[in-house]
């Protein structure tokens, strides 16, 4: 957990309250989390069907999601930055 908290702190998603072991979400971290989860939820909504296991998203949406994931990975882990 220390590793994860450190990563979130270094990426300015959370901040530690001085003199405590508590962390709070920074507003930009909250906005990024809200944006990503909302986007993911909207794009991944399944159609109202009993055959949801065989449902595949259209190719353009899958390509866009892959591009988004790649861009976010590069944003969070820039080249030359230690993981």
Steps between C-alpha positions, in 0.01 A plus 500: 500500500791735568610464139152578366453800727841634402419465129166679544671776701777545243243523221316767702185297538507503881675699771593404854354703786792643700573313822255218424479176307201624304486585132252715314415513133631809322244676278691424179522136606129495565429653159727249323343207684148624426579559133659159447238299690213686331652452157569134565148438634334671204710322239468161661126500559357173378187492290185381668517143382506151648795417278739752659792255525535479123468878450808674358545874476526636147856511368526884499409510870751228586767688304412827678514331842839350416626842389365658820665234717831551318482878541414471869784254555742744338359785710536309826831333411702735279807355324807503720290512817571219749194283557 
